[in-house]
Amino acid sequence: MDRVHWRQIQKELESLYDLHEAAASQAGKCREFNSRTALFLERLEEMGADDLAYRVMGLLAGCSPKDFSPCDNRLSTKGSLERLIEQVNREIDR
């Protein structure tokens, strides 16, 4: 993949990260995060970014949106997003 695609992925991951952090205090954002992450997974698969897609699929597997209670896997999901962002940043810096 070229640098432009990596930058698009970086931007989307950062947006998802911010949305996930907002979901910690606004329960309705949790479902939005889950939906947007699923769409992001689809785009990664279309781009052929299989390694990232696999990791995002794992992130979604542990994501169970809740409307009226806090996320059970908040810190795990946050850590996964941080590691994905680091991986993409390394690809951009190559």
N, C-alpha and C positions, 0 to 999 in steps of 0.2 A: 504494500500500500504506500501511496505517496504521502508527503507531509501534510497536504491539504486534508486528506481523509483523517489523519491522526489528529489534526487540530479540531476537526468537527467532532470526533469522538471525545477529545479532551473537554470541549465546551459542553457537550451533552452530559458527560460524567460530573462535571462541576455543578451543572444545573441540578442534576439528580441528587448530588450530595447536599446542596442547599435546601432542596425540597425535603429531603429526608430529615435534615436538622429541624426544619420548620414543623414537620409532622410530630416531633417530640412534644410540642406544646399545642398543636392543633390537630386533633385526632382525624378529622376529615381529610387531611393532606396525605394520610397513610394510603388510602385507596388510590389517590392520584399518583403517588410515588410508584405504587405497584403497577398501575396501568402504563405509566410512561416508561417504566423499566422494561415491561414486556414489549412495548413498541421499539425500544432501543435494542433489545435482543434481536428482534426481527431484522432491523437495519444492519446490525453487526453480521448476522448470517448472510444477508444479501451482499454485503461487502466482502465476504470471505474471511472475516476476522474470527476464525473458528476458536482460537485460544481464548480470546476475550469473551466471545459468545458463550463458551462453556462455563467460564467463571461467572458471568452474569446469570446464566441459568441456575447455577448453584446458589447465587444470592437470592434469586426469586424463590427457590425451593424452600428457603428458610423464612421467607417473608409471608406473614399471615396478617393481612390488614384488619385492623380493629377500628370500630367507630367510636367506642365510648371508654376504652381502656388503653393504657400505655402499651407500646410494642414490647413483646417478650424478648425479641432479638435485636433491639436497637443498637447496642454496642457492637455486636457481631457484624451487623449490616454496615454500620459506620466504618468499621475496620476493613471490611471487604471493599467498600467504595474507595477508601484511602489507598489501599494496595493497587486497585485498578488504575487510579489516577497516577500513582507512581510509575506503574508499568507503561502507561501511555506517554508520560513525560520522558521516560528513558527512550522510547521509540522516536519521539520528536527530536531528542538531543543527538541521535545517531548521525 
